[in-house]
């Protein structure tokens, strides 16, 4: 099974809950990045979630085996959070390490 880069975009206030939930099912290192969305966010957002100025959020990323992705998404979905979470998965075609 190929490795997958899974990225979850969540509210900055929900970041810790999402990270804790993922830690419960995966041992993969998690990378958390602060993000700012400028302008209108995605069209599927509810009226209260639509962005007309800026939105502070976090991107939580991990590289994991494909078979683990569903469990990670379910863990994040069941985390105690206040806001919706968007996610995307991208297959890893190649990777390595330089020294």
C-alpha distance (Angstrom), angle and dihedral (degrees) to the residues before:
residue distance angle dihedral
X1 . . .
X2 3.81 . .
X3 3.77 124.0 .
X4 3.80 116.6 -106.4
X5 3.79 131.0 -152.0
X6 3.81 104.6 -138.7
X7 3.80 117.4 -165.1
X8 3.80 121.9 -171.7
X9 3.81 118.8 -169.6
X10 3.80 111.6 -155.5
X11 3.77 142.5 159.9
X12 3.80 112.6 -77.8
X13 3.82 88.4 -121.8
X14 3.83 91.6 54.8
X15 3.81 95.8 49.7
X16 3.81 97.5 97.4
X17 3.81 92.9 48.3
X18 3.82 91.3 49.7
X19 3.81 92.3 47.7
X20 3.82 92.2 48.4
X21 3.81 91.2 49.4
X22 3.80 92.9 50.2
X23 3.82 91.2 46.5
X24 3.80 86.9 59.8
X25 3.81 92.8 64.0
X26 3.81 106.7 23.1
X27 3.78 136.3 50.2
X28 3.81 92.8 -164.1
X29 3.81 115.9 120.7
X30 3.80 111.9 -99.4
X31 3.77 121.7 -141.6
X32 3.80 117.1 -158.6
X33 3.77 121.2 -164.5
X34 3.79 128.4 -177.5
X35 3.80 112.9 -128.0
X36 3.77 136.7 -170.4
X37 3.80 119.6 -153.9
X38 3.81 114.0 -156.1
X39 3.78 121.3 -156.7
X40 3.78 127.5 -4.2
X41 3.78 115.1 -7.0
X42 3.80 123.0 -144.7
X43 3.80 120.5 -34.4
X44 3.82 92.0 -123.7
X45 3.82 91.1 65.9
X46 3.77 118.8 113.1
X47 3.80 115.4 -112.2
X48 3.82 92.7 -99.1
X49 3.83 90.1 50.8
X50 3.79 98.2 49.3
X51 3.78 113.5 112.1
X52 3.77 119.5 -135.1
X53 3.81 97.3 163.7
X54 3.82 120.9 9.5
X55 3.78 134.1 -29.9
X56 3.80 125.0 -159.2
X57 3.79 112.9 -146.2
X58 3.81 141.9 146.3
X59 3.78 133.9 -117.6
X60 3.80 114.0 -146.4
X61 3.80 112.5 -164.5
X62 3.77 135.1 -175.8
X63 3.78 136.9 164.4
X64 3.78 110.5 -135.5
X65 3.79 140.3 155.6
X66 3.79 112.9 -81.0
X67 3.81 92.1 -116.0
X68 3.84 90.5 61.8
X69 3.82 97.6 52.5
X70 3.80 96.7 85.8
X71 3.83 91.8 51.2
X72 3.81 91.2 50.1
X73 3.80 92.5 49.3
X74 3.82 91.1 48.5
X75 3.80 91.1 49.2
X76 3.81 91.4 51.3
X77 3.81 90.2 45.6
X78 3.81 91.9 54.0
X79 3.83 94.5 44.7
X80 3.78 116.2 115.4
X81 3.80 100.1 -101.7
X82 3.78 138.9 144.8
X83 3.79 103.0 -144.2
X84 3.81 139.2 48.5
X85 3.80 120.1 -91.4
X86 3.78 125.3 -142.0
X87 3.78 120.1 -156.6
X88 3.77 140.4 -176.5
X89 3.77 134.1 -176.6
X90 3.78 126.5 -148.1
X91 3.81 125.1 -172.0
X92 3.79 115.1 -121.2
X93 3.80 107.7 -127.5
X94 3.78 95.8 -179.7
X95 3.78 139.9 -9.7
X96 3.75 140.1 167.4
X97 3.77 146.4 154.9
X98 3.81 132.3 -104.6
X99 3.79 123.8 -150.2
